[in-house]
Each structure stands twice: as structure tokens, then as C-alpha cells.
Amino acid sequence: MRSPAIAGTPPTKYLKNSPTLRSVVVLLDSRREPDERDARLIEWLRQCGLRPIYALTKADKLNRQESDRALRNIRAGLGIDDEPVLCSAKSGQGIAELWGEIRKSMVKE
């Protein structure tokens, strides 16, 4: 799914060539289904050799059942095995877990 329009752009060169960048936090609204743009972004990051960290925002607006559904829909819609982190800037839910994922990504493999 390589897009010629972005393949040689400065952001792509930076993402592919940065010696320290290992992952990117991808913010996804937990209340909506992922779309083609989301899928393209994930594929682009992978082509750049980066690990996406999925943060589902606005988790404070969902009940438990809606949260479970959002996690399933995002994973299925993007075809990912990673567990997204449900987050809320308002309530603070998931913020510590998100920082934990970021810290893990900073460790060289």
C-alpha cells in the first residue's frame, strides 16, 4: 500500500532515518470506527519501521460494554494484534499505561 505521493517526502525520510525514533503514538477516537485513512497511516508507519502505539481517546465517554466494543472494533478494523490503550485526558484513565507503552518502546531490542 505504498503511496508514491508520500514515499519520498521529508516526513517519510525523517521517520525512516531517525536513529532514535522507534514508535509513534496513534490517537484514535474510541467512539468511531477506523477508516481507510487510519489503515493507511498504520501501514505507512510500519513501512517506515516504526511500531504504532494505539491510544483510544475519550474513554471517559464510554461505559464498560462500549469500551469493550471499541477495542474489538479498532483491532478488527485495523487488523492489529496489539492491545490499544483506552485513554482519557479528562479523567486520566489509561495515561499511566500509555506512558508505560512509550517507555517500553524506548528500550533497544
C-alpha positions as CSV (number, residue, x, y, z in Angstrom):
1,M,0.0,0.0,0.0
2,R,2.9,2.3,-0.7
3,S,1.7,5.8,-1.7
4,P,4.0,7.5,-4.3
5,A,2.7,10.8,-3.1
6,I,4.4,10.4,0.3
7,A,7.2,7.9,-0.3
8,G,9.9,10.5,-0.7
9,T,8.6,13.3,1.4
10,P,10.7,14.9,4.2
11,P,8.5,13.3,7.0
12,T,9.0,9.9,5.5
13,K,12.7,10.4,5.2
14,Y,12.8,11.5,8.8
15,L,10.7,8.6,10.1
16,K,12.8,6.1,8.2
17,N,16.2,7.6,9.0
18,S,15.8,8.8,12.6
19,P,18.3,6.9,14.7
20,T,16.2,7.4,17.9
21,L,12.6,7.2,16.8
22,R,11.2,3.7,17.4
23,S,7.4,4.2,17.7
24,V,4.6,6.7,17.2
25,V,1.5,7.1,19.3
26,V,-1.5,6.9,17.1
27,L,-4.6,8.7,18.5
28,L,-7.9,7.2,17.6
29,D,-11.3,8.3,18.7
30,S,-12.8,5.4,20.7
31,R,-16.3,6.4,19.6
32,R,-15.8,5.9,15.9
33,E,-14.8,3.1,13.6
34,P,-11.4,3.2,12.0
35,D,-11.4,4.2,8.3
36,E,-9.1,3.9,5.3
37,R,-7.0,6.9,6.4
38,D,-6.3,5.2,9.7
39,A,-5.3,2.0,8.0
40,R,-3.0,3.9,5.5
41,L,-1.3,5.7,8.4
42,I,-0.6,2.4,10.2
43,E,0.7,0.8,7.1
44,W,2.9,3.9,6.4
45,L,4.4,3.8,9.9
46,R,5.2,0.1,9.5
47,Q,6.8,0.8,6.2
48,C,9.0,3.3,8.0
49,G,9.9,0.6,10.5
50,L,8.0,2.2,13.4
51,R,5.8,0.5,16.0
52,P,2.4,2.1,16.3
53,I,1.2,2.6,19.9
54,Y,-2.6,2.8,19.8
55,A,-4.3,5.3,22.1
56,L,-8.1,5.2,22.0
57,T,-9.1,8.7,23.2
58,K,-12.3,9.9,25.0
59,A,-12.6,6.7,27.1
60,D,-14.3,8.6,29.8
61,K,-17.4,8.9,27.5
62,L,-17.8,5.1,27.2
63,N,-19.3,2.6,29.6
64,R,-17.6,-0.8,30.0
65,Q,-19.6,-2.5,27.2
66,E,-18.9,0.4,24.8
67,S,-15.2,0.3,25.8
68,D,-15.0,-3.5,25.0
69,R,-16.8,-2.9,21.7
70,A,-14.4,-0.1,20.8
71,L,-11.4,-2.2,21.5
72,R,-12.7,-5.1,19.3
73,N,-13.7,-2.7,16.5
74,I,-10.4,-0.9,16.4
75,R,-8.4,-4.2,16.4
76,A,-10.6,-5.8,13.8
77,G,-10.9,-2.6,11.6
78,L,-7.1,-2.1,11.5
79,G,-6.2,-5.8,11.6
80,I,-3.9,-5.4,14.6
81,D,-2.9,-7.8,17.3
82,D,-1.6,-5.1,19.7
83,E,-3.9,-4.1,22.6
84,P,-4.9,-0.5,22.2
85,V,-4.8,1.7,25.4
86,L,-8.1,3.3,26.4
87,C,-7.2,6.8,27.4
88,S,-8.9,9.9,28.8
89,A,-7.2,13.2,29.3
90,K,-10.2,14.4,31.2
91,S,-10.3,11.5,33.8
92,G,-6.7,10.4,33.5
93,Q,-7.8,6.9,32.6
94,G,-5.0,4.9,30.8
95,I,-2.4,7.7,30.9
96,A,0.0,5.7,33.1
97,E,-0.5,2.6,30.9
98,L,0.2,4.7,27.8
99,W,3.4,6.1,29.3
100,G,4.4,2.5,30.1
101,E,4.0,1.5,26.5
102,I,6.0,4.5,25.4
103,R,8.8,3.6,27.8
104,K,8.8,0.0,26.6
105,S,9.2,1.2,23.0
106,M,12.3,3.2,24.0
107,V,14.3,0.1,25.0
108,K,16.5,-1.2,22.3
109,E,15.7,-4.7,21.1
